[in-house]
């Protein structure tokens, strides 16, 4: 999408210089604003035209039935779908009684700018109505990071050719008509009128709507207040009905005059509070926003983001498009989790309804690593949400005849709502992925209170699941059978290597944490016998290996399966899941997304360098990347095994997943995990960062297309800056006490007054691996210079 001429390459913003209705849905996703609690898609202020209206509150959903051709024990009875809540973005404009609608009249100028440093979405339009009256419209929109329940819009209109009558209608709208999203399984289910009216009000410049959901029984309240600045005789009136609350502002503007409306919107929802308590809650949040004022909200937003970028920025020299993309990625990853506060982090964030708004394993495996080292408070809250769903996970385990906790493959509220067992619910690795996130967060922050209160129960209950799900054979070896790994084209298999390695780490981490916190572990019923059983299972974990081929097997027997016929598969037949039956995929050697390769990223300590090289080459020839989660992991391992050109190409694919709409479904929301994968590919791939042990380790290397890479990490109260230029890596401690790290195996201690520089060794030459026919990543061409360095202004 960014390759469209309307989108410029700039280091600190995403700028659209003309309106193109052909990519309107995609632009609504990439221009979305969120804080992890509220999500506003980047719809036009006037509401129409639109691709997909979208206003979301994290955790608000509706139940829907899950039909089955044949019932089965343990099948989830109902699904969950994120719903479009009351829309507070809408500000309609009439110019001499003609609606401001860009499909009519003449549009002379249209520009939108998403500023990563200020967190603001700016818009400027110059338009002539069908009757010949010309106006300039400016708006600025924000979703506050500091005031969690608040979003706001400043809307300004001025005439360009003499006196004109202006009417502005600021609205709260519920149950908007939604377009048909088609049959793609990655899209959301369409629910008609999901909100049941409960209360409506309009008094002066204040508006309020309160609704509930019919089946999930959640109450949702949205309130708005306004500050209006216009010429004398500007008139205001308000009205309200079940699904609409509106403030109307009318004025006559002469040359040089403007009408400005500042709109403050507060949001709230609850499953337990009363109607009166909920409207008091949103009114209180609204009062705080109005008291802060528009300029106060702007300053709070800028201060928050200044602090974020000081500890999270990634600098890339040599490819301006990647530089823009990684900041776009970090900004959206922050938006997805910053103020989620014990709520799920959905696969699309709060930018669209894709995947029904569900949270998957993507969160813990791709998103939380990036946030752990840049915004760790968001990770703590995401894991607290997982902990809050423990009772549902324990009940699910009991239902499956297992001990411990079986966390859901896909969910909003913590209940499993995947209707397809083989490529969904059987992916038990989500439990080990959660444990991995716990281990990483505690290691990176040193937060012992969190480990005792939240981390230990998560580690214990997931370890119990593995000990219950797996078994020792007559040789004493430990197996985990009948599961699905990250590769959903190889379902319900035995001893998936990724699952076994991650479970092995989970078991060891649980035993170690129980030793560190014996009293808390005792409260959970953990004793020495149980921890010994965990350690024994971890020690005897089966790791399938084909000695004849000299490679690890993705799962037991995988390398003996028939090869997929890539030569006879057309480019228009990808993704394969939309064109071939699953049973055929399951019995062939074809890989949807990095599976064993991802295991080498996260558990690289379990492989030798030679094993990594051979494994990567073998599975590269089988992986078709029918998932947005694949390219970043392949980039990391391509870099580690010395294929720098290939790593650079995969970086481009991960980074441009939404900006170029590579999977054709950015319209439903951006891919938060793939965006986090941009950080993954740069920091873990070219920065060579690994966190397997007690100290961070780095083995940096750059492709020839990049002249410099620099990034900042937060580690145990320190800020560490890593800069790689040519063949030299420099480690600088920007804040905090001395820090022990490793550079290419060498132990270093970095102190605040003495940066450490080391040479980057040359990589061994290896034959380039092959990809399936027609599935090589696009050859990346570096964009050497940004098209504009000028930052957008704001009011």
C-alpha positions in Angstrom: 0.0 0.0 0.0 2.8 2.4 0.8 4.1 1.8 -2.7 1.0 3.7 -3.9 2.1 7.1 -5.1 -0.3 8.8 -2.6 1.9 7.5 0.3 5.3 9.0 1.0 8.3 7.5 2.7 9.2 9.6 5.7 11.1 8.7 8.9 8.5 9.7 11.5 5.1 9.6 10.0 2.8 7.9 7.4 1.5 10.5 5.0 -1.2 10.1 2.4 -1.3 13.0 -0.1 -4.5 12.2 -2.0 -7.6 10.2 -1.3 -7.8 6.9 -3.1 -11.1 5.1 -2.6 -9.6 1.9 -3.9 -7.5 1.5 -0.7 -9.9 3.2 1.7 -10.4 0.1 3.9 -6.6 -0.5 4.1 -5.9 3.1 4.9 -8.6 3.0 7.7 -6.5 0.2 9.3 -3.1 1.7 9.0 -4.4 5.1 10.2 -6.2 3.6 13.2 -5.6 5.0 16.7 -5.7 3.0 19.8 -4.3 2.8 23.4 -5.1 -0.9 24.0 -8.4 0.0 25.6 -10.1 2.1 22.9 -9.7 1.5 19.2 -10.8 4.0 16.5 -10.3 2.9 12.9 -9.1 5.7 10.6 -12.5 6.4 9.1 -13.1 9.8 7.6 -14.6 12.3 10.1 -17.8 12.6 8.2 -18.4 8.8 8.4 -18.9 8.2 4.6 -17.5 7.0 2.4 -16.1 4.2 4.4 -14.6 0.8 3.9 -15.4 -0.6 7.3 -16.6 1.4 10.2 -14.8 0.5 13.4 -14.9 1.6 17.1 -13.8 -1.0 19.6 -13.4 -1.5 23.3 -11.0 -4.2 24.4 -12.9 -7.1 25.9 -16.3 -6.1 24.4 -17.7 -9.0 22.4 -20.9 -10.9 21.6 -21.4 -14.6 21.7 -22.4 -16.4 18.5 -23.4 -20.1 18.0 -20.8 -22.5 16.6 -22.6 -24.9 14.3 -21.2 -28.4 13.9 -22.1 -31.0 11.3 -21.6 -33.6 14.0 -21.5 -32.8 17.7 -18.4 -33.9 19.7 -17.4 -34.1 23.3 -15.3 -31.0 24.3 -16.3 -28.9 21.3 -16.8 -25.2 22.3 -20.5 -24.4 22.3 -20.2 -20.8 21.3 -17.9 -18.4 19.6 -17.0 -14.8 20.4 -16.9 -11.9 18.0 -15.6 -8.4 18.6 -18.3 -5.9 17.9 -18.4 -2.3 16.7 -19.4 -0.2 19.7 -20.8 3.3 19.7 -18.9 5.5 17.2 -17.8 8.8 18.7 -15.6 9.8 15.7 -18.4 11.1 13.5 -18.5 14.9 12.7 -20.7 15.6 9.7 -20.5 18.9 7.8 -23.0 20.6 5.6 -22.0 23.5 3.3 -25.0 25.6 2.3 -27.1 22.5 3.0 -25.0 20.2 0.9 -23.3 17.3 2.8 -19.5 17.3 2.7 -19.1 14.0 0.8 -15.9 13.5 -1.1 -17.7 11.4 -3.7 -19.4 14.5 -5.0 -18.2 18.0 -5.9 -14.5 18.5 -6.5 -11.7 17.5 -4.1 -8.8 19.8 -4.7 -6.5 18.6 -1.8 -6.7 15.8 0.7 -3.9 14.8 3.0 -3.7 12.6 6.1 -0.7 12.2 8.4 -0.2 9.7 11.2 2.6 11.2 13.3 4.5 8.6 15.3 6.1 11.1 17.7 2.9 12.9 18.7 0.4 10.0 18.4 -1.9 12.3 16.3 -3.8 11.7 13.0 -4.1 14.9 11.0 -6.3 15.5 8.1 -6.6 18.5 5.6 -9.2 18.7 2.8 -10.0 21.4 0.4 -13.3 20.8 -1.4 -15.8 22.5 -3.6 -19.5 21.5 -3.3 -21.6 20.6 -6.3 -23.1 24.1 -6.1 -19.6 25.7 -6.2 -18.9 26.7 -2.5 -15.4 25.9 -1.4 -14.1 25.2 2.1 -11.0 24.0 3.9 -11.5 21.3 6.6 -8.8 20.4 9.1 -9.1 17.8 11.8 -6.8 16.2 14.3 -7.6 13.1 16.2 -6.1 11.3 19.2 -6.7 8.3 21.4 -5.1 9.2 24.7 -2.3 7.1 26.2 -2.5 9.0 29.5 -6.3 9.1 30.0 -7.2 5.6 29.2 -11.0 6.1 28.6 -10.6 9.2 26.4 -10.4 10.0 22.7 -10.8 13.4 21.1 -11.1 15.3 17.8 -10.5 18.9 16.9 -12.5 19.8 13.8 -12.2 23.1 12.0 -13.8 24.5 8.8 -13.2 27.8 7.0 -14.6 29.2 3.7 -12.3 29.8 0.7 -14.6 32.0 -1.4 -16.7 34.3 0.7 -19.7 33.9 3.0 -21.1 30.4 3.5 -23.6 28.7 5.8 -22.0 25.9 7.8 -23.7 23.2 9.9 -21.6 20.7 11.9 -23.2 17.6 13.4 -21.2 15.9 16.0 -22.6 12.5 16.7 -22.5 9.3 18.8 -23.8 6.5 16.6 -24.6 2.9 17.5 -25.5 -0.1 15.4 -23.9 1.2 12.2 -24.6 -0.8 9.1 -21.7 -3.1 8.4 -20.6 -4.3 5.0 -20.4 -7.9 4.0 -16.9 -9.1 4.8 -17.0 -12.1 2.5 -16.1 -15.7 3.1 -12.4 -15.4 4.0 -11.9 -17.4 7.3 -9.6 -14.7 8.6 -12.4 -12.2 8.7 -15.0 -11.6 11.4 -18.5 -12.9 11.7 -21.1 -10.3 10.9 -23.6 -9.6 13.7 -26.5 -7.3 12.9 -27.4 -4.6 15.5 -25.4 -6.2 18.4 -26.2 -3.3 20.8 -29.5 -3.1 22.7 -30.4 0.4 23.8 -30.5 1.1 27.5 -30.2 4.9 28.0 -29.8 8.0 25.8 -29.2 11.6 26.7 -28.4 15.0 25.2 -28.1 18.2 27.2 -26.4 21.3 26.0 -23.1 20.2 24.4 -23.1 16.9 26.3 -24.2 13.6 24.7 -24.4 10.0 26.0 -25.5 6.6 24.8 -25.6 3.5 26.9 -26.2 0.0 25.4 -25.8 -3.6 26.4 -25.1 -6.8 24.4 -27.9 -9.3 24.2 -26.0 -12.6 24.9 -22.7 -11.6 26.6 -24.6 -9.1 28.7 -22.0 -6.4 28.7 -23.0 -2.7 29.2 -21.2 -0.1 27.1 -21.4 3.7 27.7 -20.0 6.5 25.6 -20.2 10.2 26.4 -19.1 13.3 24.6 -18.7 17.0 25.4 -17.7 19.8 23.1 -15.9 23.2 23.1 -17.2 25.3 20.2 -15.4 28.4 18.9 -17.2 30.3 16.2 -18.4 33.8 15.2 -21.2 35.6 16.9 -24.7 34.1 16.5 -23.3 30.6 16.3 -26.1 28.4 17.4 -26.2 25.0 19.1 -28.8 22.4 19.7 -28.8 18.7 20.7 -31.0 15.7 20.4 -31.0 12.0 21.2 -32.6 8.8 20.3 -31.9 5.1 20.9 -28.9 4.8 18.6 -28.0 8.4 17.9 -27.1 11.3 20.1 -26.2 14.5 18.2 -25.0 18.1 18.7 -25.8 20.5 15.9 -23.7 23.6 15.5 -24.8 26.2 12.9 -22.9 29.4 11.8 -22.5 31.8 9.0 -18.8 32.2 8.2 -17.4 35.2 6.3 -14.0 35.5 4.7 -11.2 34.8 7.3 -13.6 33.3 9.8 -13.5 29.7 11.2 -15.7 27.4 13.1 -13.8 25.1 15.4 -15.3 22.2 17.4 -13.3 20.3 20.0 -14.9 17.0 20.8 -14.0 14.9 23.9 -15.3 11.4 24.0 -15.1 9.0 27.0 -15.7 5.2 26.9 -16.5 2.6 29.4 -17.9 -0.9 29.7 -18.6 -3.4 32.4 -20.1 -6.9 33.0 -21.1 -6.1 36.6 -21.6 -2.4 37.2 -25.1 -0.9 37.1 -26.3 1.5 34.4 -26.1 4.4 36.8 -22.5 3.5 37.9 -21.4 3.1 34.3 -22.7 6.5 33.1 -21.1 8.1 36.2 -17.9 6.5 35.2 -17.8 7.9 31.7 -19.0 11.3 32.8 -16.2 11.5 35.3 -13.6 10.5 32.6 -15.1 13.1 30.3 -14.9 15.8 33.0 -11.2 15.0 33.4 -10.6 15.3 29.7 -12.4 18.6 29.4 -10.5 19.9 32.4 -7.2 18.9 30.8 -8.3 20.6 27.6 -7.3 19.9 24.0 -3.8 21.4 24.2 -3.3 19.6 27.5 -4.2 16.3 25.9 -1.7 17.0 23.1 1.1 17.7 25.5 0.4 14.6 27.6 0.4 12.5 24.4 3.7 14.0 23.2 5.4 13.6 26.6 4.3 9.9 26.8 5.7 9.2 23.3 8.9 11.1 23.9 9.5 8.7 26.8 8.6 5.7 24.7 10.9 6.6 21.8 13.8 7.3 24.1 13.7 3.7 25.2 12.4 1.9 22.1 13.5 3.6 18.9 15.2 1.6 16.2 17.4 3.5 13.7 18.2 2.1 10.2 20.5 3.7 7.7 20.4 2.6 4.1 16.7 1.9 3.6 14.4 4.7 4.4 11.3 2.5 3.8 12.4 0.1 6.5 13.2 3.0 8.8 9.6 4.2 8.4 8.2 0.7 8.6 9.9 -0.2 11.9 8.7 3.0 13.6 5.2 2.4 12.2 5.4 -1.1 13.6 6.6 0.0 17.0 3.9 2.7 17.2 1.1 0.2 16.4 2.5 -2.4 18.8 2.5 0.2 21.5 -1.0 1.2 20.6 -2.1 -2.4 20.9 -0.9 -3.0 24.4 -0.1 0.3 26.2 -3.3 0.6 28.2 -4.8 -2.9 27.8 -4.6 -3.3 31.5 -5.4 -7.0 32.2 -7.2 -7.5 28.8 -6.2 -9.6 25.8 -4.0 -8.3 23.1 -5.9 -9.3 19.9 -4.1 -10.4 16.7 -5.3 -7.3 14.9 -5.1 -5.1 18.0 -8.0 -2.7 18.0 -7.6 -1.7 14.3 -10.3 -4.0 12.8 -12.4 -7.1 13.3 -10.1 -9.6 11.6 -10.0 -13.0 13.2 -13.1 -12.0 15.2 -11.0 -9.9 17.5 -9.4 -13.0 19.0 -6.1 -13.3 20.9 -3.8 -16.2 19.9 -0.4 -17.4 20.7 0.9 -14.6 18.5 0.8 -12.3 21.5 3.2 -14.1 23.7 5.6 -15.3 20.9 5.9 -12.2 18.8 4.4 -9.1 20.4 5.4 -9.5 24.0 9.2 -10.0 23.3 9.2 -6.6 21.6 7.2 -5.0 24.4 9.4 -6.7 27.1 12.4 -4.6 26.0 10.6 -1.4 25.1 7.4 -1.1 27.2 7.5 -3.8 29.9 4.5 -2.5 31.8 2.3 -3.6 28.9 3.7 -7.1 29.2 2.9 -7.3 32.9 -0.7 -6.4 32.1 -1.0 -8.8 29.3 0.3 -11.7 31.5 -2.0 -10.6 34.3 -4.9 -11.0 31.9 -3.7 -14.6 31.1 -3.5 -15.2 34.9 -7.1 -13.9 35.3 -8.3 -16.5 32.8 -6.7 -19.4 34.8 -10.0 -20.8 36.1 -11.3 -21.2 32.6 -8.1 -22.8 31.5 -8.1 -25.2 34.4 -11.7 -26.1 33.7 -10.8 -26.7 30.0 -8.0 -29.0 31.1 -10.3 -31.0 33.3 -12.8 -31.2 30.4 -10.0 -32.7 28.3 -9.0 -35.2 31.0 -5.8 -33.3 31.8 -4.2 -31.6 34.8 -3.1 -28.0 35.1 -4.4 -25.4 32.7 -5.2 -25.7 29.0 -5.2 -22.1 27.7 -7.3 -21.4 24.7 -6.1 -21.3 21.1 -8.3 -18.4 20.3 -10.4 -16.3 22.7 -11.5 -12.9 23.9 -12.7 -13.6 27.5 -10.6 -16.6 28.3 -12.9 -19.4 27.0 -11.9 -21.5 24.1 -13.8 -20.6 21.0 -12.0 -22.4 18.3 -14.4 -24.6 16.4 -11.7 -26.6 14.6 -9.6 -29.0 16.7 -6.8 -30.0 14.4 -5.4 -26.6 13.3 -6.6 -24.8 16.4 -7.3 -26.3 19.8 -4.7 -29.1 19.4 -2.0 -26.4 19.3 -1.3 -26.8 23.0 2.0 -25.0 22.5 0.2 -21.8 23.5 0.7 -22.9 27.1 4.5 -23.0 26.7 4.4 -19.7 24.7 2.8 -18.1 27.8 5.4 -19.6 30.0 8.1 -18.4 27.7 6.7 -14.8 28.0 6.8 -15.1 31.8 10.4 -16.3 31.8 11.5 -13.5 29.5 9.6 -10.8 31.4 11.0 -11.8 34.8 14.5 -12.2 33.4 14.4 -8.7 31.7 12.8 -6.9 34.6 13.9 -8.8 37.7 10.3 -8.3 39.0 10.3 -10.9 41.8 6.9 -9.8 43.1 5.3 -10.5 39.7 7.0 -13.9 39.5 5.7 -14.9 42.9 2.2 -13.6 42.4 1.5 -14.1 38.6 4.4 -15.9 37.0 4.7 -18.9 39.3 1.0 -19.9 39.0 1.2 -19.7 35.2 4.4 -21.7 35.1 3.1 -24.3 37.5 -0.2 -24.9 35.9 1.3 -25.1 32.4 4.0 -27.5 33.6 1.2 -29.7 35.0 -0.5 -29.7 31.7 2.7 -31.0 29.9 3.3 -33.7 32.5 -0.3 -34.8 32.1 -0.4 -34.5 28.3 2.9 -36.3 27.7 4.1 -39.7 28.7 7.3 -41.8 29.3 7.8 -44.7 27.0 9.3 -48.0 28.0 12.8 -46.5 27.5 12.0 -43.6 29.8 11.9 -41.1 27.0 9.2 -38.4 27.3 6.7 -37.9 24.4 4.0 -35.3 23.7 1.6 -36.9 21.1 -1.4 -35.7 19.2 -0.6 -31.9 19.0 -0.3 -29.2 16.4 2.7 -27.0 16.3 2.9 -23.5 14.8 2.7 -25.1 11.3 -1.0 -25.5 10.8 -0.4 -27.6 7.7 0.9 -30.5 9.9 -1.9 -31.1 12.4 -2.3 -33.6 15.2 1.2 -35.0 15.1 3.5 -36.7 17.6 6.5 -35.0 19.2 6.3 -31.7 17.4 9.8 -30.3 17.9 8.7 -26.7 18.6 6.2 -27.9 21.2 8.6 -30.3 22.9 11.4 -27.7 23.2 9.1 -25.0 24.5 7.5 -27.5 26.9 10.9 -28.6 28.1 11.8 -25.0 28.9 8.4 -24.6 30.6 9.0 -27.6 32.8 12.5 -26.5 33.9 11.3 -22.9 34.5 8.4 -24.1 36.7 10.7 -26.2 38.8 13.3 -23.4 39.2 10.6 -20.8 40.1 9.1 -23.2 42.7 12.5 -23.5 44.3 12.9 -19.7 44.4 9.5 -19.3 46.0 8.9 -22.4 48.2 6.1 -20.9 50.3 4.1 -19.7 47.3 4.7 -23.0 45.5 3.5 -24.9 48.6 0.3 -22.9 48.5 -0.2 -24.2 44.9 0.4 -27.8 46.1 3.8 -28.2 44.5 6.2 -30.6 46.3 9.6 -32.0 45.6 8.2 -35.1 44.0 6.3 -33.0 41.4 9.3 -30.7 40.6 11.5 -33.8 40.2 8.9 -35.3 37.7 9.0 -32.0 35.7 12.8 -32.1 35.6 12.9 -35.7 34.5 10.3 -35.1 31.8 12.4 -32.1 30.5 15.6 -34.2 30.6 14.1 -37.1 28.7 12.1 -34.9 26.2 12.0 -36.5 22.8 13.6 -34.3 20.0 12.9 -36.1 16.6 16.0 -36.3 14.4 16.6 -37.9 11.0 20.2 -39.2 11.1 20.1 -40.1 7.4 19.2 -36.5 6.3 21.1 -34.9 9.2 18.2 -32.7 10.1 15.7 -32.5 13.0 12.2 -33.5 12.2 9.4 -31.0 12.5 7.5 -33.8 14.1 8.0 -37.5 14.4 8.0 -39.0 10.9 7.6 -35.7 9.1 10.6 -36.2 6.8 9.1 -39.5 5.6 5.9 -37.8 4.3 5.3 -37.3 0.5 6.6 -34.0 -0.8 4.1 -31.4 -1.8 4.0 -30.9 -5.6 5.1 -27.3 -5.6 5.9 -27.3 -9.4 2.2 -27.9 -10.2 0.9 -25.4 -7.7 0.0 -22.1 -9.3 0.8 -18.7 -7.7 -3.0 -18.1 -7.6 -3.5 -21.2 -5.4 -1.8 -19.6 -2.4 -2.7 -19.5 0.5 -3.1 -23.3 0.1 -5.7 -23.5 2.8 -8.2 -21.7 0.6 -7.6 -24.0 -2.4 -6.9 -27.5 -1.1 -8.5 -29.8 1.5 -6.7 -29.9 4.8 -6.4 -33.6 4.8 -4.1 -33.3 1.7 -2.0 -30.7 3.4 -1.7 -32.7 6.6 -0.1 -35.7 5.0 2.5 -33.9 2.8 5.8 -32.2 3.5 4.6 -28.6 3.1 5.0 -25.9 5.8 2.6 -23.0 6.3 4.8 -21.0 8.5 8.1 -21.2 10.3 7.8 -24.0 12.9 11.1 -25.8 13.5 12.8 -22.7 12.3 11.0 -20.6 14.9 12.1 -23.2 17.5 15.7 -22.4 16.6 15.0 -18.7 17.1 13.5 -19.1 20.6 15.5 -22.2 21.7 18.7 -21.8 19.8 20.5 -23.1 22.9 19.2 -26.6 21.9 21.0 -26.7 18.5 24.6 -26.6 17.3 25.5 -24.1 14.6 25.8 -26.8 12.0 22.4 -28.2 12.9 20.9 -24.7 12.5 22.4 -24.4 9.1 21.2 -27.8 7.9 17.7 -27.5 9.4 17.2 -24.0 8.0 18.2 -25.1 4.5 15.9 -28.2 4.6 12.8 -26.4 5.9 13.3 -23.3 3.7 12.6 -25.5 0.7 9.2 -26.5 2.2 7.9 -23.3 3.7 5.3 -21.4 1.7 4.6 -18.6 4.1 0.8 -18.7 4.0 1.0 -16.9 7.3 2.1 -13.4 8.2 3.9 -14.9 11.2 6.6 -16.7 9.1 8.9 -14.1 7.4 10.3 -12.6 10.6 11.4 -15.9 12.0 12.9 -16.9 8.7 14.7 -13.5 8.6 16.3 -14.2 12.0 17.5 -17.7 11.1 18.7 -16.6 7.6 20.8 -14.0 9.3 22.2 -16.4 11.9 23.1 -19.0 9.3 24.8 -16.4 7.1 22.3 -15.8 4.3 22.2 -12.0 4.7 20.6 -11.2 1.3 17.7 -13.6 2.1 17.4 -12.2 5.6 17.1 -8.7 4.2 14.4 -9.9 1.8 12.4 -11.5 4.6 12.8 -8.4 6.7 11.2 -6.5 3.9 8.2 -8.9 3.8 7.6 -8.7 7.5 8.0 -4.9 7.6 5.7 -4.3 4.6 3.0 -6.8 5.5 0.4 -4.1 6.0 2.0 -1.1 4.4 2.0 -3.1 1.1 -1.1 -5.2 2.1 0.9 -8.4 1.2 -1.8 -10.8 2.4 -4.7 -8.9 1.0 -6.5 -8.6 4.3 -5.2 -5.4 5.9 -8.7 -4.1 5.3 -9.8 -6.1 8.4 -7.0 -4.6 10.6 -3.3 -4.6 10.7 -1.2 -7.7 11.7 0.2 -6.8 15.1 2.4 -9.9 15.3 4.0 -9.3 11.9 4.6 -5.6 12.9 6.3 -6.8 16.1 8.2 -9.2 13.8 9.9 -6.2 12.1 11.5 -5.5 15.5 12.1 -9.3 15.8 13.9 -9.4 12.5 16.1 -6.3 13.1 17.0 -6.8 16.7 17.2 -10.6 16.9 18.2 -11.1 13.2 20.7 -8.3 12.4 21.3 -7.4 16.0 21.8 -11.0 16.9 20.2 -10.6 20.3 19.4 -13.7 22.3 18.0 -14.1 25.8 18.5 -17.8 26.4 20.6 -17.4 29.6 21.0 -15.0 32.5 22.7 -12.3 30.3 21.7 -10.9 27.0 23.9 -12.1 24.1 24.5 -10.4 20.8 26.0 -11.8 17.6 25.4 -8.8 15.2 25.7 -8.7 11.5 24.4 -6.4 8.8 23.4 -7.0 5.2 25.4 -4.9 2.7 22.2 -2.9 2.0 22.2 -1.3 5.5 24.9 1.0 6.6 23.9 1.2 10.3 21.5 -0.3 12.8 20.9 1.1 16.3 18.4 0.1 18.9 17.7 0.6 22.5 16.6 -2.0 25.1 15.3 -1.8 28.6 17.0 -4.5 30.8 16.6 -4.7 34.6 16.2 -0.9 35.0 19.0 -0.1 32.5 18.8 1.4 29.1 21.3 -0.3 26.7 22.0 1.1 23.2 23.4 -1.2 20.6 24.9 0.3 17.4 26.2 -1.7 14.5 28.1 0.1 11.8 30.0 -1.9 9.2 32.1 -4.4 11.0 31.9 -2.8 14.5 29.3 -3.1 17.3 29.2 -0.6 20.1 27.3 -1.1 23.4 26.5 2.0 25.4 24.7 2.1 28.8 22.5 5.2 28.7 21.0 4.7 32.1 21.5 2.4 35.1 24.3 0.4 36.7 26.9 -1.8 35.0 25.4 -4.6 32.8 27.0 -7.9 31.8 26.4 -9.0 28.3 28.0 -11.3 25.7 29.3 -10.3 22.3 29.8 -13.3 19.9 30.6 -15.4 22.9 32.8 -12.9 24.7 31.8 -11.7 28.2 31.5 -7.9 28.5 30.6 -5.5 31.3 29.2 -2.3 30.0 29.4 0.7 32.4 27.8 4.1 32.1 31.1 5.9 31.4 32.7 3.5 29.0 31.0 2.2 25.9 32.3 -1.1 24.6 33.2 -1.6 20.9 34.0 -4.9 19.3 34.6 -6.2 15.8 31.9 -8.2 14.1 33.4 -11.5 12.8 32.8 -12.6 9.3 30.2 -15.2 8.6 31.0 -18.5 7.0 30.1 -18.9 3.4 27.3 -21.4 2.8 25.2 -22.3 -0.4 22.1 -20.3 -0.7 19.0 -22.3 0.3 16.1 -22.8 -2.1 12.4 -21.9 -1.6 9.4 -23.7 -3.0 8.7 -22.8 -6.7 7.2 -19.3 -6.8 7.5 -18.7 -3.1 10.8 -16.9 -2.8 10.5 -13.6 -1.0 10.4 -10.6 -3.2 13.8 -9.2 -3.9 14.1 -6.1 -1.8 15.3 -2.9 -3.3 16.5 -0.4 -0.7 14.9 3.0 -0.7 17.9 5.1 0.1 16.4 8.4 1.0 13.1 9.6 2.6 10.9 11.6 0.2 10.3 14.2 2.9 11.9 14.9 6.2 9.5 17.7 7.2 7.5 16.7 10.3 3.8 17.5 10.2 2.6 20.3 12.4 -0.3 20.1 14.7 -2.7 22.5 16.4 
